[in-house]
């Protein structure tokens, strides 16, 4: 499929996962990769695009600073790691973006931000104002205060919710895999790559099950769920490998990279339906 039309996308949400911005052996921030991500997003901003970054990594960075060798075993410990790591991660982003003359804003969200009418509208207005001011919002789930009832659970879903909230026309999910396959290519060498998904049916959903990572919380299944939200809201979505971050350039320049999930604006789309069911936005 010709992707030239992606060049015209104006408002772009980019999601980066924990495993893409931390070193696998130590869990410490991968500063060179984060700096490259910052430089590329700044470059996009300089071309006139509006950019929002949804960044995982707070818990991973925090657990390293605290001295844990594995994932936190309790909710309380997870939240403590998030509190420590979010401050450190945001400091890194703020300093690196500042080197290129870009201001950033931290936006921490829970599901309640979207469910409560006033909070949802305030969040939408805040994003709108930040983008008008050429400030890049850096978004993460507010893990420090989230409970099972009010958490998104993964930043794939959060990034799609943000894309729908702000009316983005492109969502880019950077992952440790280069797109959607018929099976996990790391386990099945015969797995076939899917270039374009026109509509998410039961067969596509089945392909996404069982593909994940031991660092972040999201696997391919969550990315397909995110695609459904993004597509219904009117945004195209691309899943691509974060191994070479310049893939972001390739995507916005319309090159045939990653798996493209085609937008199909649902006139009955109501963002809150995906979170609580039955209410209108």
C-alpha positions as CSV (number, residue, x, y, z in Angstrom):
1,X,0.0,0.0,0.0
2,X,1.2,3.5,-0.8
3,X,1.9,5.4,2.4
4,X,2.7,8.8,0.9
5,X,-0.3,10.3,2.6
6,X,1.4,9.8,6.0
7,X,3.6,12.8,5.1
8,X,0.6,15.0,5.7
9,X,0.0,13.9,9.2
10,X,0.0,17.0,11.5
11,X,-0.5,15.7,15.1
12,X,1.6,12.7,16.0
13,X,1.7,10.7,19.2
14,X,4.9,8.5,19.7
15,X,5.0,5.8,22.3
16,X,8.2,4.3,23.5
17,X,8.4,1.3,25.8
18,X,10.6,0.5,28.8
19,X,12.7,-2.0,27.0
20,X,13.5,0.6,24.3
21,X,15.0,3.2,26.7
22,X,16.8,1.1,29.3
23,X,19.8,-1.2,29.1
24,X,18.7,-4.8,29.2
25,X,21.5,-6.0,31.5
26,X,21.5,-3.2,34.0
27,X,18.1,-1.6,33.7
28,X,19.7,1.8,33.7
29,X,18.5,4.5,31.3
30,X,19.9,4.1,27.8
31,X,21.0,7.8,27.5
32,X,22.3,7.6,24.0
33,X,19.0,6.2,22.7
34,X,17.0,8.7,24.7
35,X,19.0,11.5,23.4
36,X,18.5,10.3,19.8
37,X,14.7,10.0,20.4
38,X,14.7,13.5,21.8
39,X,16.6,14.9,18.8
40,X,14.3,13.2,16.3
41,X,11.1,14.4,18.1
42,X,12.6,17.9,18.2
43,X,13.3,17.7,14.5
44,X,9.6,16.7,13.9
45,X,8.5,19.6,16.0
46,X,10.7,21.9,13.9
47,X,9.0,20.8,10.7
48,X,5.7,22.1,12.0
49,X,4.2,18.9,13.3
50,X,2.7,18.7,16.8
51,X,4.3,16.0,18.8
52,X,3.3,14.1,22.0
53,X,5.5,11.5,23.6
54,X,4.1,8.7,25.7
55,X,7.0,7.3,27.6
56,X,7.2,4.2,29.7
57,X,10.2,3.5,31.9
58,X,9.4,5.1,35.3
59,X,9.2,1.8,37.1
60,X,12.1,0.3,35.3
61,X,14.3,3.3,36.1
62,X,13.1,3.5,39.6
63,X,13.7,-0.1,40.5
64,X,17.3,0.3,39.3
65,X,17.8,3.4,41.4
66,X,16.4,1.6,44.4
67,X,18.5,-1.4,43.8
68,X,16.0,-4.1,42.8
69,X,17.1,-6.8,40.4
70,X,13.7,-7.8,39.2
71,X,10.1,-6.5,38.8
72,X,8.5,-5.2,42.0
73,X,6.6,-7.9,43.7
74,X,3.9,-5.8,45.3
75,X,1.7,-2.9,44.3
76,X,3.3,-0.7,47.0
77,X,6.8,-1.4,45.8
78,X,5.8,-0.8,42.2
79,X,4.4,2.6,43.1
80,X,7.5,3.5,45.1
81,X,9.6,2.6,42.1
82,X,7.4,4.7,39.9
83,X,7.7,7.7,42.2
84,X,11.5,7.5,42.2
85,X,11.9,6.6,38.5
86,X,9.4,9.2,37.1
87,X,11.3,12.1,38.7
88,X,14.6,10.8,37.3
89,X,13.2,10.0,33.8
90,X,11.5,13.4,33.5
91,X,14.7,15.1,34.5
92,X,16.5,13.3,31.7
93,X,13.9,14.3,29.2
94,X,13.8,17.9,30.4
95,X,17.6,18.4,30.2
96,X,18.0,16.7,26.8
97,X,15.1,18.6,25.1
98,X,16.4,21.8,26.6
99,X,19.7,21.3,24.7
100,X,17.6,21.6,21.5
101,X,15.6,24.6,22.7
102,X,12.4,22.6,23.4
103,X,10.3,22.9,26.5
104,X,8.5,19.8,27.8
105,X,5.6,19.3,30.1
106,X,4.9,16.2,32.3
107,X,1.4,14.9,32.1
108,X,0.5,12.0,34.4
109,X,-2.8,10.3,33.9
110,X,-5.1,7.7,35.4
111,X,-8.2,6.1,34.0
112,X,-10.2,8.5,36.2
113,X,-8.8,11.4,34.2
114,X,-10.7,10.1,31.2
115,X,-13.9,8.8,33.0
116,X,-14.7,12.0,34.9
117,X,-16.1,14.5,32.5
118,X,-14.5,17.6,33.9
119,X,-11.1,16.0,34.2
120,X,-11.3,14.7,30.6
121,X,-12.2,18.0,29.2
122,X,-9.5,19.8,31.3
123,X,-6.9,17.2,30.0
124,X,-8.0,17.9,26.4
125,X,-7.7,21.6,26.9
126,X,-4.3,21.3,28.6
127,X,-2.9,19.2,25.7
128,X,-4.3,21.7,23.2
129,X,-2.7,24.7,25.0
130,X,0.7,23.0,25.3
131,X,0.7,22.2,21.6
132,X,-0.2,25.8,20.8
133,X,2.8,26.9,22.9
134,X,5.1,24.4,21.0
135,X,5.7,22.4,24.3
136,X,6.1,18.7,23.9
137,X,3.9,16.8,26.4
138,X,5.6,13.8,28.0
139,X,2.9,11.4,29.1
140,X,2.9,8.5,31.4
141,X,0.4,6.7,33.6
142,X,0.4,8.0,37.2
143,X,1.6,4.7,38.6
144,X,2.3,6.2,42.0
145,X,-1.4,6.7,42.8
146,X,-3.1,4.2,40.4
147,X,-5.1,1.3,41.7
148,X,-6.3,-1.7,39.9
149,X,-9.6,0.0,39.3
150,X,-8.2,3.2,37.8
151,X,-5.1,2.2,35.9
152,X,-4.8,1.8,32.2
153,X,-2.4,-1.1,32.7
154,X,-0.1,-0.4,29.8
155,X,1.1,2.6,27.9
156,X,0.0,1.1,24.5
157,X,-3.6,1.7,25.6
158,X,-2.7,5.0,27.2
159,X,-1.1,6.3,24.0
160,X,-4.2,5.3,22.0
161,X,-6.4,7.1,24.5
162,X,-4.2,10.2,24.3
163,X,-4.3,10.0,20.5
164,X,-8.1,9.9,20.6
165,X,-8.4,12.6,23.2
166,X,-6.3,15.1,21.3
167,X,-7.6,14.2,17.8
168,X,-4.2,13.0,16.6
169,X,-4.0,11.7,13.1
170,X,-1.1,9.3,13.6
171,X,0.0,7.1,16.4
172,X,3.5,5.4,16.3
173,X,4.1,2.5,18.7
174,X,7.8,1.8,19.0
175,X,8.4,-1.8,20.2
176,X,11.0,-4.5,20.4
177,X,9.4,-6.2,17.4
178,X,9.1,-4.7,13.9
179,X,5.4,-5.2,13.4
180,X,2.5,-7.7,13.5
181,X,3.2,-11.3,12.5
182,X,0.9,-14.3,12.1
183,X,2.8,-15.8,15.1
184,X,5.7,-14.9,17.4
185,X,8.7,-14.7,15.0
186,X,11.1,-15.2,17.9
187,X,9.6,-18.7,18.4
188,X,8.2,-19.6,14.9
189,X,10.6,-19.0,12.0
190,X,7.6,-19.5,9.6
191,X,5.7,-16.5,11.0
192,X,4.5,-14.2,8.2
193,X,4.8,-10.4,8.5
194,X,1.6,-8.4,8.1
195,X,2.2,-5.2,6.2
196,X,-1.2,-3.5,6.5
197,X,-4.3,-4.1,8.6
198,X,-7.4,-2.7,7.0
199,X,-9.7,-3.9,9.8
200,X,-9.2,-5.6,13.1
201,X,-11.1,-8.8,13.1
202,X,-10.9,-11.9,15.3
203,X,-8.1,-13.3,13.2
204,X,-5.9,-10.2,13.7
205,X,-6.6,-10.3,17.5
206,X,-5.6,-14.0,17.6
207,X,-2.2,-13.1,16.0
208,X,-1.4,-10.8,18.8
209,X,-1.8,-13.2,21.7
210,X,1.3,-14.5,23.5
211,X,3.8,-12.0,22.2
212,X,5.3,-9.8,24.9
213,X,8.4,-8.6,26.7
214,X,9.8,-9.2,30.2
215,X,10.6,-5.5,30.8
216,X,7.4,-3.6,29.9
217,X,3.8,-4.5,30.6
218,X,2.5,-4.6,27.0
219,X,2.7,-7.3,24.4
220,X,1.3,-7.4,20.8
221,X,-2.2,-8.0,22.1
222,X,-2.3,-4.7,23.8
223,X,-0.9,-3.0,20.7
224,X,-3.8,-4.4,18.6
225,X,-6.2,-3.2,21.3
226,X,-4.6,0.2,21.1
227,X,-5.0,0.2,17.3
228,X,-8.7,-0.4,17.6
229,X,-9.1,2.7,19.7
230,X,-6.8,4.8,17.5
231,X,-8.4,3.6,14.3
232,X,-12.0,4.1,15.5
233,X,-11.1,7.7,16.6
234,X,-9.7,8.5,13.2
235,X,-6.0,8.0,13.6
236,X,-3.7,5.7,11.6
237,X,-1.3,3.6,13.7
238,X,2.0,2.1,12.9
239,X,3.9,-0.6,15.0
240,X,7.6,-0.5,14.3
241,X,10.9,-1.6,15.8
242,X,12.7,0.8,18.1
243,X,16.0,-0.8,17.3
244,X,16.8,2.1,15.0
245,X,14.9,5.2,16.2
246,X,15.2,6.9,12.8
247,X,12.4,4.6,11.8
248,X,10.2,7.5,13.0
249,X,11.5,9.5,10.1
250,X,10.7,6.6,7.7
251,X,7.1,6.4,9.0
252,X,6.3,10.1,8.8
253,X,7.9,10.3,5.3
254,X,5.6,7.6,4.1
255,X,8.1,4.7,3.7
256,X,6.8,1.1,4.0
257,X,8.0,0.4,7.5
258,X,6.3,-1.6,10.2
259,X,2.7,-2.6,10.3
260,X,0.1,0.1,9.4
261,X,-3.3,-0.1,10.9
262,X,-5.7,2.0,8.8
263,X,-8.0,4.5,10.4
264,X,-11.7,4.1,9.9
265,X,-13.4,6.9,11.7
266,X,-16.3,5.5,13.6
267,X,-19.1,8.1,13.7
268,X,-20.4,6.5,16.9
269,X,-17.0,6.6,18.6
270,X,-17.1,7.8,22.2
271,X,-13.8,7.6,24.0
272,X,-15.2,6.9,27.4
273,X,-17.0,3.8,26.1
274,X,-13.6,2.1,25.9
275,X,-13.0,2.8,29.6
276,X,-16.3,2.4,31.4
277,X,-18.9,1.4,28.8
278,X,-22.1,3.1,27.9
279,X,-21.4,6.8,28.5
280,X,-20.8,9.4,25.9
281,X,-17.9,11.8,25.5
